[in-house]
Structures are given as C-alpha cells and as structure tokens.
C-alpha cells in the first residue's frame, strides 16, 4: 500500500507542475435541474475554473438556464425510489493520472461507507474503485445541521459558496501508476442511497494528463517502485 501511495504522489507532483486538463462531457445524461436545490438559481453554470490545491481545474458545467438539466442526480435517476443507480460516463482518453469531480449529495449521511463509489476502467484490464464516505469525501450541498457538513479538506475541497449556505465540493482521485500507460475508457459513479438518504449530485468531471515534459518523471516513479519491491 505504501508503494502505491508513493508512486501516486510522484504522479500528482508531475501533474501539478505540468498538466493538461480535459473536461468530460456527460450532459446527455443530465437528469436534474437547478431549481430542485435550495437557492438553486445561485448555482454556477457554463464553463468554470475551480481551484483545488495547486490545481486550477476547468469544468464544463451545464450551459442551460434554471429550468434546463444541470446535473446528474441519483435521486432523479431512481425516480424517487430506493433502488441503486449508476452513472456510466465514457471517456476514451490516454494517459490519465488524476480525475477531478464535482460531487455533493442531496441529503447528508455522516460516516456512511458504501453508499456511493467511483470506479475508473481502462484498457489492459485496469479498474480502480474509490468508496465515497459521507463526512469525509462527500457531503450535503446544503449547510443544514440535520445533514453532513464536513469533508477531509485534502482530496475533497470546497470550491464554490453562494453565500446562502449552499456549496459545491471537488474531489481529486489519483489513479494507480499503471493508468498513465493505458486509455481510460469509462468512469462509473454508483449510488446505493435511498430517498432521504444521501443520493449524489454530479455536476462536473475533468481528467488530468501529464504534459509530455512530465512523462519521464512518471516513468521514473515506476522504476523506483520496482526497485523498492525487490
């Protein structure tokens, strides 16, 4: 586990120093409008730039108005039922080392483990899943004492505040080193919540690929890992 962490850290440093960002368009799967949110009319739309750590991340948010589809939500996908649902986003981008997402929830569920996850699939049979824990990686969009108001502040950071107690958070996922040499084919966000129990809202996805100058550093990380393993 330490080995993977050290390699991912090198990849992250390479990306922060020199990277290319690719916004992922999944607007054809949007199913929810801003007006379903408290003060939804204040939420951003259209091209945005958000700061996450040392990264200035472009995000292609919905270009529609208040009554147009603005996000993908588990609640809307489930039709108000308690059924599990998922968002399957095709990517087909080579050399992705990190992915940024804008994910919040309708209803917070503190310390929940297993109600939502993000899976990254790539060529070469690669697949990596991150479980989203309430109060750590995701939280309610609405700052309501009844729900969840904490995040870890590292991999998940607040990137938008409308000044009316509503917010948006951005997650960063650093993929295993092997993904840098393969094509990321899809991202699957799974929602196992229920009515009034969490239910994710996804408003943006951006992939990060190292610029060519950063690739030798990633290759060096692989060699370093092999030496440590021996």
C-alpha positions in Angstrom: 0.0 0.0 0.0 2.8 2.4 0.8 4.4 1.6 -2.6 1.2 2.6 -4.5 0.9 5.7 -2.4 4.4 6.9 -3.1 4.0 6.3 -6.9 0.7 8.2 -6.9 2.3 11.1 -5.0 5.0 11.4 -7.7 2.3 11.3 -10.4 0.4 14.0 -8.5 3.5 16.2 -8.3 4.1 15.8 -12.0 0.5 16.8 -12.8 0.6 19.8 -10.5 3.8 21.1 -12.2 2.8 20.5 -15.8 -0.5 19.0 -16.8 -3.3 19.1 -19.4 -6.9 19.2 -18.3 -9.7 17.6 -20.3 -13.3 18.3 -19.4 -15.6 15.3 -19.8 -19.0 16.0 -21.4 -21.7 13.8 -19.9 -24.5 16.4 -20.4 -26.5 13.9 -22.4 -27.1 12.1 -19.1 -28.1 15.1 -17.0 -31.5 14.5 -15.4 -32.0 17.2 -12.8 -32.4 20.9 -12.8 -31.0 23.7 -10.5 -34.5 24.6 -9.3 -34.6 21.3 -7.3 -32.0 22.7 -5.0 -32.4 25.3 -2.2 -31.3 28.6 -3.8 -30.6 26.6 -7.0 -30.7 29.7 -9.1 -27.4 30.8 -7.5 -25.5 27.7 -8.6 -22.9 28.2 -11.3 -23.4 27.0 -14.9 -21.4 27.2 -18.1 -17.5 26.9 -18.3 -15.9 27.4 -14.8 -12.5 27.4 -13.3 -12.1 26.0 -9.7 -9.1 25.9 -7.5 -8.2 22.5 -5.9 -5.0 22.6 -4.0 -2.3 23.8 -6.5 -4.5 23.0 -9.5 -6.7 25.4 -11.4 -9.2 23.0 -12.8 -11.5 23.8 -15.8 -15.0 22.3 -15.5 -17.6 22.2 -18.3 -20.8 22.7 -16.3 -24.3 22.8 -17.9 -24.9 25.7 -20.2 -28.7 25.6 -19.6 -30.7 28.0 -17.5 -32.6 27.4 -14.3 -35.2 25.1 -15.8 -32.8 23.1 -18.0 -31.0 20.0 -17.0 -28.0 20.9 -14.8 -26.6 17.8 -13.2 -26.9 14.0 -12.9 -28.5 13.0 -9.6 -29.1 9.6 -8.1 -32.4 10.7 -6.8 -33.7 11.6 -10.2 -32.2 8.5 -11.8 -34.0 6.3 -9.2 -37.3 8.2 -9.8 -37.7 8.8 -6.1 -37.4 5.1 -5.2 -34.8 3.4 -3.1 -33.2 1.5 -6.0 -29.5 1.6 -6.6 -28.5 3.6 -9.7 -25.3 4.4 -11.6 -23.8 7.0 -14.0 -21.6 5.4 -16.7 -19.5 8.1 -18.4 -17.5 7.1 -21.5 -14.0 8.8 -21.5 -11.6 7.2 -24.0 -8.6 9.4 -23.0 -5.0 8.1 -22.9 -2.6 8.7 -20.0 -5.0 9.9 -17.3 -3.3 10.1 -13.9 -5.9 12.1 -11.9 -9.6 12.9 -12.2 -11.5 15.7 -10.5 -15.2 15.5 -9.9 -17.9 17.9 -8.6 -20.0 15.6 -6.3 -22.3 16.6 -3.5 -25.4 14.9 -2.1 -29.0 15.9 -1.6 -29.1 14.6 1.9 -26.0 14.1 4.0 -25.3 10.8 5.7 -22.3 11.1 8.1 -19.9 8.3 8.4 -21.6 6.3 5.7 -19.4 3.8 4.0 -20.6 2.1 0.9 -23.5 4.3 -0.3 -21.5 5.7 -3.2 -18.4 4.9 -5.1 -16.4 5.9 -8.2 -14.8 3.3 -10.5 -12.3 4.0 -13.2 -11.9 1.5 -16.0 -9.1 1.4 -18.5 -7.6 -0.7 -21.2 -5.3 -3.5 -20.1 -8.0 -4.8 -17.7 -7.3 -2.0 -15.3 -10.1 -1.0 -12.8 -9.8 1.0 -9.6 -12.7 1.8 -7.2 -12.8 4.6 -4.6 -15.6 4.4 -1.9 -17.0 7.8 -1.0 -17.5 8.1 2.7 -20.0 10.7 4.0 -18.4 13.4 6.0 -15.0 12.6 4.5 -15.2 12.6 0.7 -18.8 13.9 0.1 -21.4 15.9 1.9 -24.7 17.6 1.5 -24.7 20.6 -0.8 -26.9 22.5 1.7 -25.3 23.5 5.0 -28.0 22.1 7.2 -27.4 20.9 10.8 -29.6 17.9 10.1 -27.2 16.5 7.5 -23.4 16.4 6.8 -21.2 19.4 6.9 -17.6 18.0 7.0 -15.1 16.9 4.4 -11.4 16.0 4.7 -10.2 19.2 3.1 -7.4 17.4 1.2 -8.7 15.1 -1.5 -12.1 16.8 -1.2 -12.2 20.6 -1.1 -15.0 23.2 -1.2 -14.7 25.2 -4.5 -17.9 27.2 -4.5 -20.0 29.0 -1.9 -23.1 31.0 -2.9 -23.2 33.0 0.3 -26.6 31.5 1.2 -25.4 28.3 2.9 -25.1 26.2 -0.3 -21.8 24.9 -1.7 -20.1 22.7 -4.2 -17.2 20.3 -3.4 -14.5 18.9 -5.7 -12.9 15.5 -5.3 -9.5 14.5 -6.6 -8.7 10.9 -7.4 -5.1 9.9 -8.1 -5.1 6.7 -10.1 -2.6 3.9 -9.8 0.6 4.4 -11.9 -0.4 1.8 -14.5 -3.2 4.1 -15.7 -0.7 6.5 -17.1 0.2 4.0 -19.8 -3.4 3.0 -20.7 -6.6 4.6 -22.1 -9.2 5.5 -19.5 -12.4 4.1 -21.1 -15.1 4.9 -18.6 -15.9 6.3 -15.2 -18.8 4.7 -13.3 -20.4 6.5 -10.3 -22.6 4.2 -8.3 -25.2 5.4 -5.9 -26.7 3.0 -3.3 -28.6 5.6 -1.3 -32.3 5.9 -0.9 -35.0 8.6 -0.7 -33.8 11.0 2.1 -30.6 9.0 2.4 -27.6 10.7 0.7 -28.1 10.5 -3.1 -25.3 12.0 -5.1 -25.4 15.0 -7.4 -22.7 15.1 -10.1 -22.1 18.4 -11.9 -18.7 18.1 -13.5 -15.8 15.7 -14.3 -12.3 16.7 -15.5 -9.4 14.4 -16.3 -5.7 15.4 -15.9 -3.0 14.1 -18.2 0.7 15.0 -17.6 2.2 17.2 -20.3 5.0 15.5 -22.3 7.7 17.0 -20.1 6.3 15.3 -17.1 6.2 11.8 -18.6 9.8 10.9 -17.7 9.1 11.6 -14.1 6.2 9.2 -14.2 8.4 6.6 -15.8 11.0 7.1 -13.1 8.3 6.5 -10.5 7.6 3.1 -12.0 11.3 2.2 -11.9 11.6 3.4 -8.3 8.6 1.3 -7.3 10.1 -1.8 -8.9 13.4 -1.3 -7.0 11.6 -0.9 -3.7 9.6 -4.0 -4.3 12.8 -6.0 -4.9 
